[in-house]
């Protein structure tokens, strides 16, 4: 499997990959990076797969707003000229106003296509996401995750878990060139996962916990969110995404042992895993899916 190209991100593995030295910034190191930088009003990441709960939770105490994508992002990045014009015209802009500006630009960009010199490249078949997340609200996320996970496990919602693993909207694979079915794509939309599991749950407790998590994402955690197009090969409609991704059980039935070598940091050592029972829940859904 190919490693990430220089400068990009790969969700809960890390970011800022250097092709020459093979070094990169591990997800667990992002907390220390932000601590040394100091508080930052807005952290915008033009890197792939960074609007993920595990990534943002590491940095939550050192930023006023996170802007990024659950999916891969094009190397062209943001419209920085337009962004500076927006900021200069409205220096006291709110996060909500910034969200409106960015979402409007993102939609227009994908609708109009990308121009590279004389070549115009249509983007109407490319899936894309963008969201704005409140760092302060991330401190509440473990409580909602734990209530959801505990209800599902306590009520033995194995069939609902299988439905969620099978149908949840997943983002790029660990091996995108050879895994078009996203069997080894662990990064999935949290809102969609909770929605599917809740809809298929037998217990009212589980259904309510799923709804509580979804409501928190929509009204407390994510300020603004947009999903564009989708993944036609897998039937994923990105307009349904909630703006925050999380690690989930992969669809592959037998996990190749070499996958473990990709992640230097063990998942249970990440800050979100220590603050919540999500890692234990993923172990439970692993068993439900593969047994």
C-alpha positions as CSV (number, residue, x, y, z in Angstrom):
1,X,0.0,0.0,0.0
2,X,1.3,3.4,-0.9
3,X,2.2,5.9,1.8
4,X,0.6,9.3,1.8
5,X,2.0,12.0,-0.6
6,X,4.1,14.7,0.9
7,X,2.2,17.3,3.0
8,X,-1.1,15.5,3.2
9,X,-2.9,13.9,6.1
10,X,-4.2,10.4,6.8
11,X,-6.8,10.7,9.6
12,X,-5.7,9.1,12.9
13,X,-2.2,8.1,11.6
14,X,-0.8,11.6,11.2
15,X,-0.1,14.6,8.9
16,X,2.7,16.5,7.1
17,X,4.4,13.5,5.5
18,X,7.9,14.1,4.1
19,X,8.7,11.9,1.2
20,X,12.5,12.4,1.6
21,X,13.0,11.8,5.3
22,X,9.9,9.6,5.7
23,X,9.1,11.6,8.8
24,X,5.7,12.9,9.7
25,X,3.7,14.4,12.5
26,X,1.9,11.7,14.5
27,X,-1.7,12.4,15.6
28,X,-0.7,12.1,19.2
29,X,2.0,14.8,18.6
30,X,-0.5,17.4,17.4
31,X,-1.5,18.3,20.9
32,X,2.1,19.2,21.7
33,X,2.4,21.1,18.4
34,X,-0.6,23.2,19.2
35,X,0.6,23.7,22.8
36,X,3.9,25.1,21.6
37,X,2.2,27.3,18.9
38,X,-0.2,28.7,21.4
39,X,-3.9,29.4,21.2
40,X,-5.0,29.9,17.6
41,X,-8.3,31.6,16.7
42,X,-9.0,29.4,13.6
43,X,-7.2,26.3,12.5
44,X,-7.9,25.5,8.8
45,X,-6.4,22.3,7.4
46,X,-6.0,21.8,3.7
47,X,-5.1,18.2,4.3
48,X,-7.0,15.0,3.9
49,X,-9.2,13.3,6.5
50,X,-8.4,15.8,9.3
51,X,-12.0,16.6,10.4
52,X,-12.0,13.5,12.5
53,X,-12.9,13.3,16.2
54,X,-9.6,11.6,17.2
55,X,-7.5,14.3,15.4
56,X,-9.5,17.3,16.7
57,X,-9.7,16.0,20.2
58,X,-5.9,16.2,20.5
59,X,-5.9,19.9,19.6
60,X,-9.2,21.0,21.2
61,X,-7.7,23.1,24.0
62,X,-5.6,25.3,21.7
63,X,-8.0,26.6,19.1
64,X,-11.2,28.6,18.7
65,X,-12.5,26.9,15.5
66,X,-11.5,23.9,13.3
67,X,-12.1,24.0,9.6
68,X,-11.4,20.9,7.5
69,X,-12.7,17.9,5.6
70,X,-13.7,14.4,6.5
71,X,-12.6,13.4,3.0
72,X,-9.6,13.9,0.8
73,X,-8.9,17.5,-0.3
74,X,-7.6,18.8,-3.5
75,X,-4.1,20.3,-3.5
76,X,-5.4,23.7,-4.6
77,X,-6.6,24.3,-1.1
78,X,-8.9,27.2,-0.2
79,X,-9.6,30.3,-2.1
80,X,-7.2,32.4,0.0
81,X,-7.7,35.6,-2.0
82,X,-11.5,35.4,-1.5
83,X,-11.0,34.5,2.1
84,X,-8.8,37.6,2.7
85,X,-11.3,39.8,1.0
86,X,-14.1,38.4,3.2
87,X,-12.0,39.0,6.3
88,X,-11.0,42.5,5.4
89,X,-14.5,43.4,4.5
90,X,-15.9,42.1,7.8
91,X,-13.1,42.0,10.4
92,X,-15.6,41.2,13.2
93,X,-17.0,38.2,11.4
94,X,-18.5,35.4,13.4
95,X,-17.8,31.7,13.0
96,X,-21.3,31.3,11.5
97,X,-20.6,34.0,8.9
98,X,-17.2,32.3,8.0
99,X,-19.1,29.1,7.6
100,X,-21.5,30.6,5.2
101,X,-18.7,32.1,3.2
102,X,-16.7,28.9,3.0
103,X,-19.6,26.6,2.2
104,X,-20.8,28.9,-0.6
105,X,-17.3,29.0,-2.1
106,X,-16.9,25.2,-1.8
107,X,-20.2,24.5,-3.6
108,X,-19.4,27.0,-6.3
109,X,-15.9,25.6,-6.7
110,X,-17.1,22.0,-7.2
111,X,-20.0,23.1,-9.5
112,X,-17.7,25.2,-11.7
113,X,-14.9,22.7,-12.0
114,X,-11.1,23.2,-11.7
115,X,-9.1,25.1,-14.2
116,X,-5.4,24.1,-14.7
117,X,-4.0,26.4,-17.4
118,X,-6.1,25.8,-20.5
119,X,-7.6,22.6,-19.2
120,X,-10.9,22.6,-17.4
121,X,-11.5,19.6,-15.1
122,X,-15.2,18.9,-14.1
123,X,-15.6,18.0,-10.4
124,X,-19.3,17.0,-10.5
125,X,-18.4,13.3,-9.9
126,X,-15.9,13.9,-7.1
127,X,-17.1,13.6,-3.5
128,X,-16.1,16.3,-1.1
129,X,-16.9,17.5,2.4
130,X,-16.2,20.6,4.5
131,X,-17.2,21.5,8.0
132,X,-16.6,23.9,10.9
133,X,-16.3,22.3,14.4
134,X,-16.4,23.9,17.8
135,X,-13.3,22.9,19.8
136,X,-15.0,23.7,23.1
137,X,-17.8,21.3,22.4
138,X,-15.4,18.4,21.8
139,X,-15.0,18.1,25.6
140,X,-18.6,16.9,25.7
141,X,-18.2,14.3,22.9
142,X,-16.9,11.4,25.1
143,X,-20.1,11.5,27.2
144,X,-22.3,11.2,24.1
145,X,-20.1,8.5,22.6
146,X,-20.1,6.5,25.9
147,X,-23.9,6.7,26.3
148,X,-24.4,5.5,22.7
149,X,-21.8,2.8,22.9
150,X,-22.9,1.5,26.3
151,X,-26.5,1.3,25.2
152,X,-25.6,-0.6,22.1
153,X,-23.4,-3.1,24.0
154,X,-25.7,-3.5,27.0
155,X,-28.7,-4.2,24.7
156,X,-26.6,-6.5,22.5
157,X,-27.4,-4.6,19.3
158,X,-25.2,-6.8,17.2
159,X,-27.5,-6.7,14.1
160,X,-27.8,-3.0,14.3
161,X,-24.0,-2.7,14.6
162,X,-23.6,-4.9,11.5
163,X,-25.9,-2.7,9.5
164,X,-24.0,0.4,10.5
165,X,-20.6,-1.2,9.6
166,X,-22.0,-2.4,6.3
167,X,-23.8,0.8,5.2
168,X,-22.1,3.8,6.9
169,X,-20.6,6.5,4.6
170,X,-16.9,5.8,4.5
171,X,-14.1,8.0,3.3
172,X,-11.0,7.2,1.4
173,X,-9.4,3.8,1.8
174,X,-6.0,3.0,3.3
175,X,-5.3,1.6,-0.2
176,X,-7.4,3.8,-2.6
177,X,-5.9,2.5,-5.8
178,X,-6.8,-1.1,-5.1
179,X,-9.7,-0.9,-2.6
180,X,-12.5,0.6,-4.5
181,X,-15.1,-1.1,-2.3
182,X,-13.5,0.6,0.8
183,X,-13.1,-2.6,2.7
184,X,-10.1,-1.2,4.6
185,X,-11.6,2.3,5.0
186,X,-11.9,2.8,8.8
187,X,-12.8,6.5,8.6
188,X,-16.6,6.9,8.6
189,X,-19.1,9.7,9.2
190,X,-20.1,9.6,12.9
191,X,-23.6,11.1,12.3
192,X,-24.4,8.5,9.6
193,X,-23.1,5.6,11.8
194,X,-25.3,6.6,14.7
195,X,-28.3,7.1,12.4
196,X,-28.0,3.7,10.9
197,X,-27.4,1.9,14.2
198,X,-30.2,3.8,15.9
199,X,-32.7,3.1,13.1
200,X,-31.9,-0.7,13.3
201,X,-31.7,-0.9,17.1
202,X,-34.2,-3.1,19.0
203,X,-33.9,-1.1,22.2
204,X,-35.5,2.3,22.8
205,X,-32.5,3.1,25.0
206,X,-30.2,2.6,22.1
207,X,-32.4,4.5,19.7
208,X,-32.5,7.5,22.1
209,X,-28.8,7.4,22.7
210,X,-28.2,7.5,19.0
211,X,-30.6,10.4,18.6
212,X,-28.9,12.3,21.4
213,X,-25.5,11.8,19.8
214,X,-26.8,13.0,16.4
215,X,-28.5,16.0,17.9
216,X,-25.3,17.0,19.7
217,X,-23.3,16.7,16.4
218,X,-25.9,18.8,14.5
219,X,-26.6,21.5,17.1
220,X,-23.6,21.6,19.5
221,X,-20.5,20.3,17.8
222,X,-20.7,21.2,14.1
223,X,-21.4,24.8,13.2
224,X,-21.6,24.4,9.5
225,X,-21.3,21.4,7.2
226,X,-21.6,20.6,3.5
227,X,-21.3,17.3,1.6
228,X,-21.0,17.5,-2.1
229,X,-21.6,14.7,-4.6
230,X,-20.5,11.4,-3.1
231,X,-19.1,7.9,-4.0
232,X,-21.3,6.4,-6.7
233,X,-19.4,3.1,-6.7
234,X,-20.4,2.5,-3.1
235,X,-23.7,4.3,-3.1
236,X,-22.6,7.0,-0.7
237,X,-24.5,10.3,-0.7
238,X,-22.3,12.9,0.9
239,X,-25.1,15.3,1.4
240,X,-26.0,13.0,4.4
241,X,-22.7,13.5,6.3
242,X,-22.7,15.2,9.6
243,X,-19.3,17.0,9.5
244,X,-17.2,14.8,11.9
245,X,-15.7,11.4,11.2
246,X,-14.5,8.7,13.5
247,X,-12.7,5.4,13.4
248,X,-15.0,2.4,12.9
249,X,-14.8,-1.3,12.3
250,X,-13.6,-1.9,8.7
251,X,-15.8,-3.9,6.3
252,X,-13.1,-6.4,5.5
253,X,-13.8,-9.7,7.3
254,X,-10.2,-10.8,7.8
255,X,-7.9,-7.9,8.6
256,X,-4.4,-8.3,7.0
257,X,-1.8,-8.3,9.8
258,X,0.4,-5.8,7.9
259,X,-2.3,-3.1,8.5
260,X,-1.1,-2.9,12.2
261,X,2.3,-1.7,11.0
262,X,0.8,1.4,9.4
263,X,-0.2,2.9,12.8
264,X,2.7,3.6,15.0
265,X,0.4,5.0,17.7
266,X,-2.0,2.4,19.1
267,X,-5.6,3.5,18.9
268,X,-6.2,3.1,22.6
269,X,-3.4,5.5,23.3
270,X,-5.1,8.5,21.6
271,X,-6.6,11.1,23.9
272,X,-10.2,10.4,22.7
273,X,-9.8,6.7,23.5
274,X,-8.5,7.5,26.9
275,X,-11.4,9.9,27.5
276,X,-14.1,7.6,26.2
277,X,-15.1,4.0,25.7
278,X,-15.1,4.3,21.9
279,X,-12.1,2.1,21.5
280,X,-13.8,-0.6,23.5
281,X,-16.9,-0.1,21.4
282,X,-14.9,-0.6,18.2
283,X,-13.5,-3.8,19.6
284,X,-17.1,-4.9,20.3
285,X,-18.3,-4.0,16.8
286,X,-15.2,-5.8,15.3
287,X,-16.4,-9.0,17.0
288,X,-20.0,-8.5,16.0
289,X,-19.0,-8.0,12.4
290,X,-16.5,-10.8,12.0
291,X,-18.1,-13.5,14.1
